[in-house]
Amino acid sequence: MDLHGLFPISGNIEPSVLASFPINTRLACGNAIRRETALDSISELALFQAIVESGGISRAAVALRSSPAAVSRRLRQLETRLGVCLANRSTRRFNLTDEGLLLYERAVAILESVRDVESEVSSRGTVARGLLRVSAPSDLGRRRLSTLLAQFARLHPGLEITLFLSDAGVENMLDGCDVVLRFGLPGDEGMVARKVASSEMLLVAAPSYLDRHGAPATPEALSAHNCLRLFRRNRVRGTWRFMQEEGLSDVEVTGALASADGAMLREWALAGEGISCEAAWDVEEDVASGRLVRLLPSHPMQRIDLYVVFAPGNPVPPRIRLLVDFLIHEFGDELQRLKGARS
């Protein structure tokens, strides 16, 4: 029996009317009411989110293609149902109460989950939609990732990507982001980490620096040079690690310049200020053009691994899963191209 043909399902059927129906009809009616009530709740959350993010009822009405009176009425109905005031409002101001702020924060999370489920079901995991927040180291983000994310956005028109660049070292792993690219495995074992690429680390310096100071003949000779060092988690990284036949060997280096911005170390190296330790993909073009010279090629350094990190989920939202697969593929192709250019 089509209950929608009998009456509009609103969740407000009189008990006396419902009791007059046969038992099977009453059960079906109750299930329909619960489903409709759940859908109404999601609709109310979406309405409330639109009001808050628009800055008030009038602007929300424009965004929703409705009237201020209709939006205001639905907001009052929501407040009545919850038994709380969600916002203090006047003709000029719309300020959330504590209850309103709590509802808004939960609504954003709930609606994002709903969108993920809809995307997963409707597209069977082949289309990325919604917001995607990505964090990456500064130099990697500017020189490699920015182009790849723009390409990924073109492949998925329903996606909105925000890129955050930071060299501070991410310990609160996601910190508001969906995906974090970082060098080395995360300390948080609760996160999912997939290796995107692995790169050689190269010691490089500009010809102008080598003309003034000469080139080190051994890793130990680096102690006599101005080494450009990275600043991470409130300390300067003064240890460079080499791979020897008997295992890893650490060499302590010093220098006048250090920075938390990896791109700055490369700029200083190009300016002839010292010797820098760089990922191959960051300086490959500089070495090929002669702007930088590779040092100690017979003393390989420990490789650096790039990981993409995200929160576990079942299923993982398509926008995250597809981006991870895309990055692994694209970085893999780029590394093969670099190897081919050197051979």
Secondary structure as GFF3:
##gff-version 3
##sequence-region A 1 343
A	DSSP	alpha_helix	3	6	.	.	.	ID=ss1
A	DSSP	alpha_helix	15	19	.	.	.	ID=ss2
A	DSSP	alpha_helix	23	54	.	.	.	ID=ss3
A	DSSP	alpha_helix	57	64	.	.	.	ID=ss4
A	DSSP	alpha_helix	68	82	.	.	.	ID=ss5
A	DSSP	beta_strand	87	89	.	.	.	ID=ss6
A	DSSP	beta_strand	94	96	.	.	.	ID=ss7
A	DSSP	alpha_helix	98	123	.	.	.	ID=ss8
A	DSSP	beta_strand	130	136	.	.	.	ID=ss9
A	DSSP	alpha_helix	138	140	.	.	.	ID=ss10
A	DSSP	pi_helix	141	145	.	.	.	ID=ss11
A	DSSP	alpha_helix	146	155	.	.	.	ID=ss12
A	DSSP	beta_strand	159	165	.	.	.	ID=ss13
A	DSSP	beta_strand	179	183	.	.	.	ID=ss14
A	DSSP	beta_strand	192	199	.	.	.	ID=ss15
A	DSSP	beta_strand	201	205	.	.	.	ID=ss16
A	DSSP	alpha_helix	207	213	.	.	.	ID=ss17
A	DSSP	three_ten_helix	219	224	.	.	.	ID=ss18
A	DSSP	beta_strand	227	232	.	.	.	ID=ss19
A	DSSP	beta_strand	235	237	.	.	.	ID=ss20
A	DSSP	beta_strand	239	244	.	.	.	ID=ss21
A	DSSP	beta_strand	247	252	.	.	.	ID=ss22
A	DSSP	beta_strand	258	259	.	.	.	ID=ss23
A	DSSP	alpha_helix	262	270	.	.	.	ID=ss24
A	DSSP	beta_strand	275	279	.	.	.	ID=ss25
A	DSSP	alpha_helix	280	289	.	.	.	ID=ss26
A	DSSP	beta_strand	293	295	.	.	.	ID=ss27
A	DSSP	beta_strand	304	310	.	.	.	ID=ss28
A	DSSP	alpha_helix	318	342	.	.	.	ID=ss29
###
